């Protein structure tokens, strides 16, 4: 579905400073290799749009950012509790909402990730 080879080449050529802002961890290559193709594609499209190389409507761009930040926050939350993303439901109630302590952590991760991503192309 996605041109994985092209997107991986793009990532390999991306500057380390930008990779660090996206990954928010030192081992940016392991971070990237552990992402699903869908999330890699979202990162690529979002950065290309922010650079003006791809056109998305503002609401599409915001939806993409929200999806990306949620996915990355889920990944970081799962890693913090040493569980897989598929096991995140163990941190939730019967309505699939995170229990309060986990929701607070997710909210902080979400804010940190969103701020980091938005800072990439801000002068």
N, C-alpha and C positions, 0 to 999 in steps of 0.2 A: 504494500500500500504506500509506504513512504520510501523515498530514495535514501536508505540508511547509509549507504556508502558516501553519498554526497554530504549528508548532514554530519557524519562522523569526520569527514575531511574538513568541513567548515569548523567543527569544534576543535580539531587539532591545530588549526591555523588561528584560532581566536586568541587574543592576548591573555596572558596569565592573570592580569589584574581584573579583567572582566569575568574570567572563569571563577575567580575567587568570590566575586560578588554574587554570581549565580549559585555556586555550590555552597558558599558560606562554610567551607571546611577546606583544610589544606590539601587533602588528597583529591584534587579535582578530577583526575582521570578515573579513579575508582568510582567516585560519585557519578560521573557520566556513564560509565559502563554498567552501573547498576540500575539506571533509569530505563523505563520501558520506552519503546520506539515512539509511542504516543506522546510521552512527556518530552522526549528529545525534540520531536517535531514541534511541539508547542513552544519550547524555548527558542528554537530556530525561527519560527514564524514571528513570535513576539519581538525578538531582537531585530529581525529584518524590518519589521514594521516601524519600530522605534527609530531605526536608521533611515527611514524613508525609502527603503528599497522594495517594500511590498505595501500595497494599499489595503487597509481595512477601515471600515467605518469606525468611528469612535466607540460606539456601543459594542461592536464586535471585538475591538481591541480590549475593552474593559472586561468583557466576558472571558476572553482568552487569558488575560492576566489573573482573573479570579480563579479560573480552573487551574492554572499553573501554580498559583500560590497555595491553593487548597491541596493539590497533589503533593507539592514539595513539603508542606507542613505535615501532612499525613506521614510521609516517608520519614521525616525527622522525628516525629512523635513516636512512631513505631521503633525507630532505632534507639531512641532514648530509653524505651522500656524493653528493649531487646526482644521484640516480637516482629513478625512479618506484618506488612500492610494488611494482608488478608485477615490477620488476627485482631485488628483494631476494634472489631465489634465487642471484644472482651472488655474494652474500656468504656462501653456504652450501656445505656439502659435499654429497656424493651422497645422504646420508640426510636432507637438508633441514634440518640443524642449522647454525646460524650458526658460521662459523669463530671460533676463540677470541677474536681481537681484536674482532670485531663482536659476539660474544655478551657480552663484558664491557661494551661500550658499550650494548648493548640492556638488559642488567641494570641499569645505572645509570639509564638513561632510564626504565625500568619503575619502579624505586624512587622516583625523583623525581616522576614523574607520579602514581603511587599516593598518595604522601604529600601532594602538592598537592591532589588530589581529595578525599582524606579530611579535609584541613584546612578545607575549605569550610564544613562545617556542624558543626565541633567548637567548643565553647565554651571 
